[in-house]
Structure formats: C-alpha cells, structure tokens
Amino acid sequence: MNDAFAHPVTVGIVAATGAVLLLAALVIGGMTLLGRGTPAFRRELWLRYGSWLVLLPLMFGPVLLGKAWTIGAVTILALLCLSEFARATGLFREYVTTAVVALGILAVNFAALDNWYRFFVALWPLTTVILLVATIPLDRPAGYIQRNALAIFAFMLLGVGLGHLGYMANDPGYRPLVLMLLAAIALNDVAAFTWGKLIGGRKLLPNTSPNKTVSGAVGALCTTTALVAFLGHLIFAGTAMDHWALLLFLGVLVSVAGQCGDLMLSSIKRDIGIKDMGAALPGHGGIMDRFNSLLLVAPAVFHLINYVVGIGEGQPTRVLTGG
C-alpha cells in the first residue's frame, strides 16, 4: 500500500474520485426527491452511477496493485472488447481469424509484461502477416479482404492500442500517469456532455453522433487540457516533460484523441447499424462504448512521453525470457 500511494497525484486522484462519486449520489438523490427531470432521465443517471461504482474499482484497483495486475487487466479488457467487436461486425464467424487476433493480443501483452519493447513493436507487423496467411490454406477466397481488414483493424485497435496502456506499467512511476489518463478520459466525456447541455448550439458531426455539439467539444478540450497540464506538471516535475508547452500539448492530445476515439466508435456503430456495442454496462452500453477513448489516447500519450523522457528507462528488460 505504501508503494501504491507513494505519489501525491495518486492519492489526489483516488480521493477526488471518491468525492465526485459522493457528490454525484447527493445530486442524483436530490433530483429524485425533488422530482427534477423526467423519470427516464433520473433512471438513466442512476444506471450510469451504478455502473461507475463497479467500473472505478475495476479500473483503479489493478493499477494500484502493481504492474502484473495492470497488464493483466488490460489483457482482459482487450479480449472483452474483441468479443464485442467480433459479434457486432460478424467477425466471430471467422474462427481462425478471430483466434489469431486473440493470440496476437495475448502476445502483445506478454511482451509488455516481459518489458521486451522490440518484440512488442515487432508483433504489430508480424501478427498482421499471420492474419493475412492464416486462412489461405482454407481455400476460401470469398470474403478474404473483408475478414482480414476487420481482423487487422481489431488487432491494431485492441491489441496494439490498449497494449500501450499496459506497457506504461514498466515505468516505476506509472501509477499516477495511468490514473491520470483514466480520470482524464472520464472527465473528457463528462465535460463534453455538461458543456454541450449548458451552451448547446451547433452540432459537431450530426450524422456520426447527433448528440455532440461544438460547444461540448471545445468545453471538453479546455477542461481536460487544464487538468492534464496541471497533473502532468506534478507527475513530471524536474524532467524535460515539465515544460508548459509540452504539458499543454499533452492535455490537448488526451482530449482530442479521446473525443476522436469516441467518434470513431460512433462511426463504426452507425456503419453497421447498431446503437451500442454491447449491454454489459447499464447506462453505458458495451465495454467498448466505455473505453473507446483509450484506444487512441494510450498509444498517442505513450509515444509522446517515451520520445521526451522515456518510459521504463533503466528498468530490467526481458524479465521473463531472460534476455
């Protein structure tokens, strides 16, 4: 526990999250007692609140427990998202292709656990090559492009995208960084919803996501950038990353990539004609619906930080394979 809460940002994020949950319960409870809003709206709020009570311990718990727990949780998250994606797109009917994607996800996260960066990076093209040849022996050229395009898309998003989040755990100071990202993408969604409702105005992309507004997107950008820049200053104090321009860029990157991840999944759902990717989380939809922002935020943030200060510098590499 001393290691888990060694950094003040970790303590602050966990404490602030608990305070927000308490405040949300009081607000929604007050709305219910006073009869504010429609019954359907209040029910939606309670469903979302209940889901967050389950989600937040599952999100924060593994990060606090340690590297192996964090990477294990990312692996499970990626496989659950693959299950939803495969069922929504019909990829699940392609048993060989789906199995290769799942094995690719496991391999990428094993490389993260091993802190073997070269293998981690090499798995991206290698898994793609395996996907392209895996079904050739079946002598079934019909649908070859579609099934492989879906499979590569799924692997790059769920295996590679989320794999970067797990790889961050190789850094001794990963806890405040990962918790900041988890908190920031959640705030990004809430801020976009709140500013959009308060200000309203022009729709952002009405055909892709009818409920999103320009005011909501700009409000989320400003709110999330300020939070990430502030927390980033505390996390990266004394390093090359602790520069106002880089911190602001980091905040913009988190907000923009997070919103693009949400819009990307909306595009997928509109294209295949569904509302949600699943029903695992009441009030949120599927697991991918909740964690879509991470798919783009994790690799973008990883490579920015890795370029400027490095991630896991000086730590033992190939800890499992004995390199």
Summary of the structure (lengths in Angstrom):
residues: 323
radius of gyration: 20.3
end to end distance: 30.6
largest distance: 65.7
contacts: 1048
relative contact order: 0.12
helix: 76%
strand: 3%
